[in-house]
């Protein structure tokens, strides 16, 4: 089983992403959100250029990813989205390491503040472990039950 100890984090603005980094993150997002979850949706939603991209690299491979936004872009509050780990990393704690790093990176970039997410409802308990609380009624997005959650 892979360990999260060797994860290297990069927090990169869209314009600073290399072609390889961009290709890798789009490939991972498609692999999980479109193919694995069997969900046809427009992943490239026009918001990537306004995000900071958190890349979790292990042995020169992108294995964890999230995109972070300052307040006023996706929600009134700052936000974290497209939270993803490669299937080979599931069960290793990589998702928790990713969320800790995303919160820390967001706060370093824009200061301590509330963070809102649009979470898949099945992951409610996962996000609760990182200080998020349910902040909306359930809703369907791209055929998948979601809830908004807020970390004060």
FENNOR-V665297 format. One record per pair of residues at least 12 apart in sequence whose ideal C-beta (glycine too) atoms are under 8 Angstrom apart, sorted by the first residue. I is the first residue (numbers start at 1). J is the second residue. D is the distance in whole Angstrom. If there is no record, write none. Layout:
BEGIN
i: (I I)
j: (J J)
d: (D D)
END
This chain:
BEGIN
i: (1 1 2 2 2 2 2 2 3 4 4 4 4 4 6 6 7 7 7 7 7 7 7 8 8 8 9 9 9 9 9 9 10 10 10 11 11 11 11 11 11 11 11 12 12 12 13 13 14 14 14 14 14 15 17 21 21 21 24 24 24 25 25 25 25 26 26 28 28 28 28 29 29 29 29 30 31 32 32 32 33 33 36 37 39 39 39 40 41 43 47 47 47 47 48 50 50 51 51 51 51 52 52 52 52 52 52 53 53 53 53 54 54 54 54 54 54 54 56 56 56 56 56 58 61 62 63 63 63 63 63 64 64 64 64 64 64 64 64 65 65 65 65 65 66 66 66 66 66 66 66 66 67 67 67 68 68 68 68 68 69 70 70 71 71 74 74 75 75 76 77 77 77 77 77 78 78 78 78 78 78 79 79 79 79 80 80 80 80 80 80 81 81 83 83 83 83 83 85 95 96 96 96 99 99 99 100 103 103 103 103 114 114 114 115 115 115 116 116 116 116 116 117 117 117 117 117 118 118 118 118 119 119 119 119 119 120 120 120 121 121 121 121 121 122 124 124 127 128 130 131 131 132 132 132 133 133 133 133 134 134 134 135 135 135 135 136)
j: (91 92 58 63 88 89 92 94 92 89 92 93 94 97 58 59 56 57 58 63 64 94 97 56 57 58 54 55 56 57 101 105 54 55 57 52 53 54 55 68 105 108 109 52 53 55 52 53 48 49 50 51 53 49 53 53 55 62 55 61 62 53 55 62 65 43 44 62 65 84 86 43 65 82 84 43 86 84 86 87 82 84 87 144 142 143 144 142 142 82 67 69 73 74 67 69 73 67 68 69 73 67 68 69 105 106 109 65 66 67 68 66 67 68 98 101 102 105 85 94 97 98 101 89 86 86 85 86 88 89 94 84 85 86 89 94 95 97 98 82 83 84 85 98 80 81 82 83 84 98 99 102 80 81 82 80 102 105 106 109 81 109 110 110 113 116 118 116 148 116 113 114 115 116 150 106 110 113 114 115 116 115 116 117 118 99 102 103 106 115 117 117 118 95 98 99 102 117 98 126 126 129 130 126 127 130 130 115 130 131 151 150 151 152 132 150 151 135 148 149 150 151 132 148 149 150 151 141 146 147 148 132 146 147 148 149 144 145 146 138 144 145 146 147 145 147 149 149 149 151 151 152 149 150 151 149 150 151 152 147 148 149 147 148 149 150 148)
d: (7 6 7 8 6 6 5 8 7 8 6 5 5 5 5 7 5 7 5 7 7 7 6 7 5 7 7 7 6 8 5 7 7 4 7 6 7 5 8 8 4 8 7 7 5 7 6 8 6 5 7 6 7 8 6 8 6 8 8 8 4 6 7 6 5 7 7 5 6 6 6 5 7 6 6 6 8 5 8 7 8 7 7 7 5 6 6 8 4 8 8 7 7 7 7 6 5 4 6 5 8 7 5 8 7 8 6 7 8 5 8 5 7 6 7 6 5 6 8 7 7 6 7 8 8 7 6 4 7 5 6 7 5 7 6 5 7 7 4 7 8 5 8 8 5 7 6 5 7 6 8 5 7 6 5 5 6 6 5 7 7 7 5 7 6 8 8 4 8 7 7 4 6 4 7 6 6 5 7 5 7 6 5 6 8 8 5 7 7 6 6 7 7 7 7 7 7 8 6 7 8 7 8 8 8 5 7 7 7 8 7 6 6 5 8 7 5 7 6 7 5 8 6 7 5 8 8 7 5 8 6 7 6 6 7 5 6 7 6 6 8 4 6 5 7 6 7 5 8 7 5 8 4 7 5 6 6 8 8 5 8 6 8 5 6 4 4)
END
